[in-house]
Amino acid sequence: MSSATIGMLTAILVYLAGMILIGFWKTKQNKTSDDFYLGGRRLGPLVTAMSAEASDMSSWLLMGLPGVAYLTGMAEASWTAIGLAIGTYLNWLFVARRIRRYTQACGNAITLPDFFSNRYHARNKALLSIAALIIVIFFIPYTASGFAACGKLFSSLFGADYLIAMIVSAVVIVAYTMLGGFLAASTTDLVQSIVMTAALLVVLVFGTVSAGGVQAVIDNARALPGYLSLVAANNVNTGAVGGYGFLTIVSTLAWGLGYFGMPHILLRFMAIEQERKLTLSRRVATVWVVISLAVATLIGVIGYGMTGAGKLNLLQGNASETILIKIAELLSTYGFFFALLAGVVLAGILASTMSTADSQLLAAASSVSRNLMESTLGIQLSTRASMLAARLTVLVISVIAVFIAVNPDSSVFRIVSFAWAGFGAAFGPVVLLALFWRRSNQWGALCGMIGGAGMVFVWKFLLKPMGGVWGIYELLPAFLFAIVLNVVVSLCTKAPEQAVLDEFDLVASKQDLAGAQQA
């Protein structure tokens, strides 16, 4: 085994051991299933901010986004990043404070399905059950994409068998998530955000120097028509140049709409210890997201510059998502210290994957054990049995995700984009209308949720292949359809009962007062 391999493995193993130790450390703080799923609402502002964003920025931040920028140029990657940055800020600004208050006011809801059911005082289990099923449907492939990213990393770097590498990575993620629950996931997310930041900065500097400097990177990108344009797309493998029109830009910006419906992000808002600390969390989170997205996009262009300088071989198709891995391999050849830095880069890729997968596992597990088993099916569990059910649910969902992730040729970016659209369209409109529209009711919420999720499938697999105006990102039309359906059904059915309206008014008045005091 070479010194370069030893250096990289050392950094990776130290990182993985640290994650498991955090899981052991936090396991004693889980007294009930509420602690396991929401941490007892005692997260600090820094952990809340970085946990929310690290759980958001999955493997696509260090693999998918740079890969798209490398392969097609600045257009798709840049508009995606801009949409996500705007969505991040607006989600923290408008949703975070009110959902923190509202979930506590209406029955101390600790999951998103709980909130929907309690918000409308739903007497049947339809709204809660459908919400829980949607979470499971979209989170399992989302989690699978994270497992696949880990498998790709070790397979590409060390020549390990993809399947074995993917399973080992999944075992580590499942281990600390089962041990420490929400608190372990949130604390590791903070650590992982730091590792991700270090990885991005190391690659940014080393990649630029290796490509011959900033001007060399720019000159190389300019040599390919449309590569640096925000209104054109270029494929480096084929040289084909395509237009990136207004409708496509708008639909790509719509990535930002997804934030309003992401259960694993909304849970962080619900879990902060004090509502007033969300202001600090918002500022920290927004700054980190803007910088991380910008650097990740630039790394794709820098990677192409390194290819032009002869430092890297041209990457074909989905292999472009391994650009950071290839740069780390090159970095490791400069000596043991640089091999350790390369290990930090690889640990950053693992961190981006694990920080999302653990949060997704918890959200999906809570939907199954708490919302489906206990609430819908009426299975009464003791505190100890509830904790055991929670951990077993994490394990079962992980096994299913592993089976889905067996294909090493799947695109991390494309899988994430579909799951992101599913959550954004199914839950985003429901969350916004539940928080800010007094007249919304459970039937509008239920129809909007089902309609939004269904439209994602219809648009993705039936309409989008037709191309033209139909070829836009499915989140935008599905989100708009769900909003309209929610409003129309709410207006055509019975208005909410007075208790629901009084609860809404109470939360809204406190919200307005808090906003006035802050201003």
C-alpha positions as CSV (number, residue, x, y, z in Angstrom):
1,M,0.0,0.0,0.0
2,S,1.5,3.3,-1.0
3,S,2.0,6.3,1.3
4,A,-0.6,8.3,-0.6
5,T,-3.2,5.6,0.0
6,I,-2.2,5.3,3.7
7,G,-2.5,9.1,4.1
8,M,-6.0,9.2,2.5
9,L,-7.3,6.2,4.4
10,T,-6.0,7.7,7.7
11,A,-8.0,10.9,7.3
12,I,-11.1,9.0,6.2
13,L,-10.9,6.5,9.1
14,V,-10.4,9.2,11.6
15,Y,-13.5,11.0,10.3
16,L,-15.6,7.8,10.3
17,A,-14.5,6.9,13.8
18,G,-15.4,10.4,15.0
19,M,-19.0,10.1,13.6
20,I,-19.6,6.8,15.4
21,L,-18.2,8.2,18.7
22,I,-20.7,11.1,18.4
23,G,-23.4,8.5,18.0
24,F,-22.3,6.7,21.3
25,W,-22.0,10.1,23.0
26,K,-25.5,11.2,22.1
27,T,-27.3,7.9,22.7
28,K,-27.6,8.5,26.5
29,Q,-29.6,11.7,25.8
30,N,-32.4,9.8,24.0
31,K,-34.9,9.1,26.8
32,T,-38.0,9.0,24.6
33,S,-38.9,8.6,20.9
34,D,-39.5,12.4,20.9
35,D,-35.9,12.9,21.8
36,F,-34.8,10.4,19.2
37,Y,-36.8,12.1,16.4
38,L,-36.5,15.8,17.4
39,G,-33.9,16.1,20.1
40,G,-36.3,17.5,22.7
41,R,-36.3,20.9,20.9
42,R,-32.9,21.8,22.4
43,L,-30.7,22.6,19.4
44,G,-28.5,25.7,19.6
45,P,-28.5,28.3,16.8
46,L,-25.2,27.2,15.2
47,V,-26.0,23.5,15.2
48,T,-29.5,24.4,13.9
49,A,-28.0,26.4,11.0
50,M,-25.3,24.0,10.0
51,S,-27.3,20.9,10.6
52,A,-30.1,22.2,8.4
53,E,-27.8,23.1,5.5
54,A,-25.5,20.1,5.8
55,S,-28.5,17.8,5.7
56,D,-29.6,19.8,2.7
57,M,-26.4,19.7,0.8
58,S,-26.1,16.1,0.0
59,S,-23.6,14.3,-2.1
60,W,-24.7,16.4,-5.1
61,L,-22.9,19.4,-3.6
62,L,-19.5,17.8,-3.9
63,M,-20.3,15.4,-6.7
64,G,-23.5,16.2,-8.6
65,L,-23.2,20.0,-8.9
66,P,-19.5,20.1,-9.9
67,G,-20.2,17.2,-12.3
68,V,-22.9,19.2,-14.0
69,A,-20.7,22.3,-14.3
70,Y,-17.8,20.2,-15.6
71,L,-19.9,18.4,-18.2
72,T,-22.2,21.2,-19.5
73,G,-20.8,24.5,-18.4
74,M,-22.1,27.3,-16.1
75,A,-25.8,27.5,-17.1
76,E,-27.6,24.7,-15.4
77,A,-25.2,24.6,-12.4
78,S,-25.4,28.4,-11.9
79,W,-29.1,28.8,-12.2
80,T,-29.6,25.8,-9.9
81,A,-27.3,27.3,-7.3
82,I,-28.9,30.7,-7.5
83,G,-32.4,29.2,-7.0
84,L,-31.2,27.2,-4.0
85,A,-29.5,30.2,-2.4
86,I,-32.7,32.3,-2.8
87,G,-34.9,29.4,-1.5
88,T,-32.6,28.9,1.5
89,Y,-32.9,32.5,2.6
90,L,-36.7,32.8,2.0
91,N,-37.3,29.5,3.9
92,W,-35.3,30.7,6.9
93,L,-37.0,34.2,6.7
94,F,-40.6,33.2,6.4
95,V,-41.1,29.6,7.4
96,A,-38.6,28.9,10.2
97,R,-40.0,31.0,13.0
98,R,-43.7,30.3,12.3
99,I,-43.3,26.5,12.0
100,R,-41.3,26.5,15.2
101,R,-44.1,28.2,17.0
102,Y,-47.0,26.5,15.2
103,T,-45.7,22.9,15.7
104,Q,-45.4,23.5,19.4
105,A,-48.8,25.3,19.7
106,C,-50.7,22.5,17.9
107,G,-50.1,19.4,20.0
108,N,-46.3,19.7,20.2
109,A,-46.0,18.0,16.8
110,I,-42.5,16.4,16.3
111,T,-42.9,15.3,12.7
112,L,-44.3,17.0,9.6
113,P,-47.2,14.6,9.2
114,D,-48.0,15.3,12.9
115,F,-48.1,19.0,12.1
116,F,-50.4,18.7,9.1
117,S,-52.9,16.5,11.1
118,N,-52.8,18.7,14.2
119,R,-52.9,22.0,12.3
120,Y,-56.3,21.1,10.8
121,H,-57.6,19.1,13.9
122,A,-58.1,16.2,11.4
123,R,-60.3,13.6,12.9
124,N,-59.4,10.9,10.4
125,K,-55.9,9.7,9.6
126,A,-55.9,10.3,5.9
127,L,-53.8,13.5,5.9
128,L,-51.3,12.0,8.4
129,S,-51.0,8.7,6.6
130,I,-50.6,10.1,3.1
131,A,-47.9,12.5,4.3
132,A,-46.0,9.7,5.9
133,L,-46.2,7.5,2.8
134,I,-45.0,10.3,0.6
135,I,-42.0,10.8,2.9
136,V,-41.1,7.1,2.7
137,I,-41.7,7.0,-1.1
138,F,-39.3,9.9,-1.9
139,F,-36.8,9.5,0.9
140,I,-35.8,5.9,0.2
141,P,-34.4,6.6,-3.3
142,Y,-32.9,9.9,-1.9
143,T,-31.1,7.9,0.8
144,A,-30.1,5.4,-1.9
145,S,-28.4,8.1,-3.9
146,G,-26.3,8.9,-0.9
147,F,-25.2,5.3,-0.4
148,A,-24.4,5.1,-4.1
149,A,-22.2,8.2,-3.9
150,C,-20.2,6.6,-1.1
151,G,-19.8,3.4,-3.2
152,K,-18.7,5.4,-6.2
153,L,-16.1,7.2,-4.1
154,F,-14.3,4.1,-2.8
155,S,-14.7,2.2,-6.0
156,S,-13.2,5.0,-8.1
157,L,-10.4,5.8,-5.7
158,F,-9.2,2.5,-4.3
159,G,-10.5,0.1,-6.9
160,A,-12.8,-1.5,-4.3
161,D,-15.8,-3.4,-5.3
162,Y,-18.7,-0.9,-5.6
163,L,-21.3,-3.0,-3.8
164,I,-19.1,-3.8,-0.8
165,A,-18.0,-0.2,-0.5
166,M,-21.6,1.0,-0.7
167,I,-22.7,-1.4,2.0
168,V,-19.9,-0.6,4.4
169,S,-20.7,3.1,4.0
170,A,-24.3,2.5,4.7
171,V,-23.5,0.5,7.8
172,V,-21.5,3.4,9.3
173,I,-24.3,5.9,8.6
174,V,-26.9,3.5,10.0
175,A,-24.8,2.8,13.1
176,Y,-24.5,6.4,14.4
177,T,-28.0,7.2,13.4
178,M,-29.5,4.3,15.3
179,L,-27.4,5.0,18.3
180,G,-27.8,8.7,18.7
181,G,-30.9,9.7,16.8
182,F,-31.7,13.3,16.0
183,L,-29.1,14.8,18.3
184,A,-26.3,12.6,16.9
185,A,-27.4,13.4,13.3
186,S,-27.5,17.2,14.1
187,T,-24.2,17.2,15.9
188,T,-22.4,15.2,13.2
189,D,-24.0,17.5,10.6
190,L,-22.2,20.4,12.3
191,V,-18.9,18.6,12.1
192,Q,-19.6,17.4,8.6
193,S,-20.3,21.0,7.4
194,I,-16.8,22.0,8.6
195,V,-15.3,19.0,6.8
196,M,-17.2,19.8,3.6
197,T,-16.0,23.5,3.8
198,A,-12.4,22.3,4.2
199,A,-12.8,20.0,1.2
200,L,-14.2,22.7,-1.1
201,L,-11.4,25.2,-0.2
202,V,-8.6,22.6,-0.6
203,V,-9.9,21.6,-4.1
204,L,-10.5,25.2,-5.1
205,V,-6.9,26.3,-4.4
206,F,-5.2,23.1,-5.5
207,G,-7.3,22.8,-8.7
208,T,-6.7,26.4,-9.7
209,V,-2.9,26.1,-9.2
210,S,-2.8,22.8,-11.1
211,A,-4.7,24.2,-14.0
212,G,-2.2,27.0,-14.4
213,G,-3.9,29.8,-12.5
214,V,-7.2,31.7,-12.7
215,Q,-6.5,33.1,-16.2
216,A,-5.7,29.7,-17.6
217,V,-8.9,28.3,-16.2
218,I,-10.9,31.1,-17.9
219,D,-9.1,30.8,-21.2
220,N,-9.7,27.1,-21.3
221,A,-13.4,27.5,-20.6
222,R,-13.7,30.3,-23.2
223,A,-12.3,28.0,-25.8
224,L,-15.5,25.9,-25.7
225,P,-18.4,27.9,-27.1
226,G,-21.1,28.6,-24.6
227,Y,-19.3,27.0,-21.7
228,L,-19.3,30.1,-19.5
229,S,-22.6,31.4,-20.8
230,L,-25.7,31.5,-18.5
231,V,-28.0,31.2,-21.6
232,A,-26.3,28.3,-23.4
233,A,-25.4,24.7,-22.5
234,N,-22.4,22.8,-23.9
235,N,-21.5,19.2,-23.5
236,V,-17.7,18.7,-23.2
237,N,-18.0,15.1,-24.5
238,T,-19.8,15.9,-27.7
239,G,-19.2,19.6,-28.2
240,A,-22.9,20.2,-28.8
241,V,-24.2,23.6,-27.9
242,G,-27.8,24.1,-26.9
243,G,-29.8,27.1,-25.9
244,Y,-30.8,27.7,-22.2
245,G,-34.0,29.7,-22.6
246,F,-36.1,31.8,-20.3
247,L,-38.6,29.0,-19.4
248,T,-35.7,26.6,-18.6
249,I,-34.0,29.2,-16.5
250,V,-37.2,29.9,-14.5
251,S,-37.8,26.1,-14.0
252,T,-34.2,25.6,-12.9
253,L,-34.5,28.5,-10.4
254,A,-37.5,26.6,-9.1
255,W,-35.1,24.3,-7.2
256,G,-35.5,26.9,-4.5
257,L,-39.2,26.1,-4.1
258,G,-38.2,22.7,-2.8
259,Y,-37.0,24.0,0.5
260,F,-40.5,24.8,1.7
261,G,-41.3,21.1,1.6
262,M,-38.1,19.3,2.8
263,P,-39.0,17.4,6.0
264,H,-35.4,17.0,7.1
265,I,-34.8,20.8,6.9
266,L,-38.1,21.8,8.4
267,L,-37.4,19.5,11.4
268,R,-34.3,21.6,12.2
269,F,-36.5,24.7,12.4
270,M,-38.8,22.8,14.8
271,A,-36.0,21.6,17.0
272,I,-34.2,24.9,17.9
273,E,-34.3,25.6,21.7
274,Q,-35.4,29.2,21.4
275,E,-37.3,30.8,18.6
276,R,-35.5,34.2,18.8
277,K,-32.2,32.4,18.0
278,L,-33.4,31.6,14.5
279,T,-32.2,35.0,13.3
280,L,-28.6,34.1,13.9
281,S,-29.1,30.7,12.4
282,R,-30.6,32.3,9.2
283,R,-27.5,34.5,8.8
284,V,-25.0,31.7,9.3
285,A,-26.9,29.3,7.1
286,T,-27.3,31.7,4.2
287,V,-23.7,32.8,4.1
288,W,-22.5,29.2,4.2
289,V,-24.9,28.1,1.5
290,V,-24.0,31.0,-0.9
291,I,-20.3,30.4,-0.6
292,S,-20.5,26.6,-0.8
293,L,-22.7,26.6,-3.9
294,A,-20.5,29.2,-5.6
295,V,-17.3,27.2,-4.9
296,A,-18.8,23.9,-5.9
297,T,-19.9,25.3,-9.3
298,L,-16.5,26.9,-9.9
299,I,-14.8,23.5,-9.1
300,G,-16.5,22.0,-12.1
301,V,-15.1,24.7,-14.3
302,I,-11.7,24.4,-12.7
303,G,-11.8,20.6,-13.2
304,Y,-12.4,21.2,-16.9
305,G,-9.4,23.6,-16.8
306,M,-7.2,20.8,-15.3
307,T,-8.3,18.5,-18.1
308,G,-7.3,21.2,-20.7
309,A,-3.9,21.5,-18.9
310,G,-3.3,17.8,-19.2
311,K,-3.6,17.1,-15.5
312,L,-6.7,15.0,-15.7
313,N,-8.3,12.8,-18.3
314,L,-11.6,13.9,-19.9
315,L,-14.5,12.5,-17.9
316,Q,-17.4,10.9,-19.8
317,G,-21.1,11.2,-18.9
318,N,-21.9,10.5,-15.2
319,A,-18.2,9.9,-14.5
320,S,-18.0,13.8,-14.4
321,E,-19.5,13.4,-10.9
322,T,-16.2,12.0,-9.7
323,I,-14.3,15.2,-10.5
324,L,-13.4,15.9,-6.9
325,I,-12.2,12.3,-6.4
326,K,-9.9,12.7,-9.4
327,I,-8.6,15.9,-8.1
328,A,-8.0,14.3,-4.7
329,E,-6.1,11.5,-6.3
330,L,-3.8,13.9,-8.0
331,L,-3.3,15.9,-4.8
332,S,-2.3,12.7,-3.0
333,T,0.7,12.1,-5.3
334,Y,2.6,15.1,-3.9
335,G,3.6,13.5,-0.6
336,F,2.1,12.2,2.7
337,F,0.9,15.6,3.9
338,F,-0.9,16.3,0.7
339,A,-2.3,12.7,0.9
340,L,-3.8,13.7,4.2
341,L,-5.3,16.8,2.6
342,A,-6.7,14.5,-0.1
343,G,-8.2,12.4,2.6
344,V,-9.9,15.5,4.0
345,V,-11.4,16.1,0.5
346,L,-12.7,12.5,0.4
347,A,-14.0,12.8,3.9
348,G,-15.8,15.9,2.7
349,I,-17.6,13.9,0.1
350,L,-18.5,11.3,2.7
351,A,-19.7,14.1,5.0
352,S,-22.0,15.6,2.3
353,T,-23.5,12.2,1.8
354,M,-23.8,11.1,5.4
355,S,-25.2,14.4,6.7
356,T,-28.2,14.1,4.4
357,A,-28.6,10.3,4.6
358,D,-28.8,10.3,8.4
359,S,-31.5,13.0,8.4
360,Q,-33.5,11.3,5.7
361,L,-33.4,8.0,7.6
362,L,-34.7,9.7,10.7
363,A,-37.5,11.5,8.9
364,A,-38.5,8.3,7.0
365,A,-38.3,6.2,10.2
366,S,-40.5,8.7,12.2
367,S,-43.1,8.5,9.4
368,V,-43.2,4.7,9.6
369,S,-42.9,4.0,13.4
370,R,-44.7,7.1,14.8
371,N,-47.2,8.1,12.1
372,L,-48.0,4.8,10.4
373,M,-47.6,2.3,13.2
374,E,-48.7,4.2,16.3
375,S,-51.0,6.9,14.9
376,T,-52.6,5.3,11.9
377,L,-52.6,1.6,12.9
378,G,-53.1,2.4,16.6
379,I,-50.3,0.1,17.8
380,Q,-49.6,1.1,21.4
381,L,-45.9,1.0,22.3
382,S,-44.1,1.6,25.6
383,T,-41.3,4.1,25.7
384,R,-38.7,1.3,25.4
385,A,-40.6,-0.4,22.6
386,S,-41.1,2.9,20.8
387,M,-37.3,3.5,20.8
388,L,-36.7,0.0,19.6
389,A,-39.3,0.4,16.8
390,A,-37.6,3.7,15.8
391,R,-34.2,2.1,15.5
392,L,-35.5,-1.0,13.7
393,T,-37.3,1.2,11.2
394,V,-34.1,3.0,10.4
395,L,-32.5,-0.4,9.7
396,V,-35.3,-1.6,7.5
397,I,-35.4,1.5,5.4
398,S,-31.6,1.4,5.0
399,V,-31.7,-2.2,3.7
400,I,-34.3,-1.2,1.1
401,A,-32.2,1.8,0.1
402,V,-29.1,-0.4,-0.3
403,F,-31.0,-2.7,-2.7
404,I,-32.0,0.4,-4.8
405,A,-28.4,1.6,-4.8
406,V,-26.9,-1.5,-6.4
407,N,-26.6,0.2,-9.8
408,P,-23.2,2.0,-9.9
409,D,-24.1,3.9,-13.1
410,S,-27.0,5.9,-11.7
411,S,-26.6,9.7,-11.6
412,V,-26.6,11.2,-8.1
413,F,-27.7,14.6,-9.5
414,R,-30.7,13.3,-11.4
415,I,-31.9,11.1,-8.5
416,V,-31.7,13.9,-6.0
417,S,-33.4,16.3,-8.4
418,F,-36.4,14.0,-8.8
419,A,-36.8,13.4,-5.0
420,W,-36.3,17.1,-4.4
421,A,-39.1,17.9,-6.8
422,G,-41.3,15.3,-5.1
423,F,-41.0,16.8,-1.7
424,G,-41.1,20.4,-2.9
425,A,-44.4,19.8,-4.8
426,A,-46.1,17.5,-2.3
427,F,-45.3,19.4,0.9
428,G,-44.1,22.9,-0.1
429,P,-47.6,24.3,-1.0
430,V,-49.2,22.6,2.0
431,V,-46.6,24.1,4.4
432,L,-46.9,27.6,3.1
433,L,-50.7,27.6,3.0
434,A,-51.0,25.9,6.4
435,L,-48.7,28.6,7.9
436,F,-50.0,31.7,6.2
437,W,-53.6,31.1,4.9
438,R,-56.3,31.1,7.5
439,R,-59.0,29.6,5.2
440,S,-57.0,26.5,4.1
441,N,-58.5,23.2,5.3
442,Q,-57.5,19.6,5.5
443,W,-59.2,18.6,2.3
444,G,-57.3,21.2,0.3
445,A,-54.1,20.1,2.0
446,L,-54.8,16.5,1.2
447,C,-55.7,17.0,-2.4
448,G,-52.8,19.4,-2.9
449,M,-50.4,17.0,-1.4
450,I,-51.5,14.1,-3.6
451,G,-51.8,16.2,-6.7
452,G,-48.3,17.7,-6.3
453,A,-46.7,14.3,-5.8
454,G,-48.6,12.8,-8.7
455,M,-47.8,15.6,-11.0
456,V,-44.1,15.2,-10.4
457,F,-44.4,11.6,-11.8
458,V,-46.7,12.6,-14.7
459,W,-44.5,15.5,-15.8
460,K,-41.2,13.6,-15.3
461,F,-42.2,10.4,-17.2
462,L,-45.0,11.4,-19.5
463,L,-44.7,15.1,-20.4
464,K,-41.0,16.0,-20.1
465,P,-39.9,13.4,-22.7
466,M,-41.9,15.3,-25.3
467,G,-39.4,18.1,-25.1
468,G,-40.0,21.8,-26.0
469,V,-42.0,23.7,-23.4
470,W,-42.7,20.4,-21.7
471,G,-38.9,19.8,-21.1
472,I,-38.7,22.0,-18.0
473,Y,-37.8,20.8,-14.4
474,E,-40.9,19.1,-13.0
475,L,-40.9,20.9,-9.7
476,L,-42.2,24.2,-11.1
477,P,-45.4,22.9,-12.8
478,A,-46.1,20.4,-10.0
479,F,-45.7,23.1,-7.3
480,L,-48.0,25.5,-9.1
481,F,-50.6,22.7,-9.8
482,A,-50.5,21.8,-6.1
483,I,-51.0,25.4,-5.0
484,V,-54.0,25.9,-7.2
485,L,-55.6,22.5,-6.3
486,N,-55.1,23.2,-2.6
487,V,-56.8,26.6,-2.8
488,V,-59.7,25.5,-5.0
489,V,-60.5,22.5,-2.9
490,S,-60.3,24.5,0.3
491,L,-62.7,27.1,-1.0
492,C,-65.1,24.5,-2.3
493,T,-65.3,22.6,0.9
494,K,-66.3,23.5,4.5
495,A,-64.3,26.2,6.2
496,P,-62.2,25.2,9.2
497,E,-63.9,25.0,12.6
498,Q,-63.5,27.9,15.0
499,A,-60.9,26.2,17.2
500,V,-58.7,25.9,14.1
501,L,-59.1,29.5,13.2
502,D,-58.5,30.7,16.8
503,E,-55.3,28.6,16.9
504,F,-54.1,30.2,13.6
505,D,-54.9,33.7,14.9
506,L,-53.0,33.1,18.1
507,V,-49.9,31.9,16.3
508,A,-50.1,34.7,13.6
509,S,-50.5,37.4,16.2
510,K,-47.5,36.3,18.2
511,Q,-45.6,36.0,14.9
512,D,-46.4,39.5,13.9
513,L,-45.5,40.8,17.4
514,A,-42.2,39.0,17.4
515,G,-41.5,40.5,13.9
516,A,-42.3,44.0,15.1
517,Q,-40.1,43.7,18.2
518,Q,-37.2,42.4,16.0
519,A,-37.6,45.2,13.5
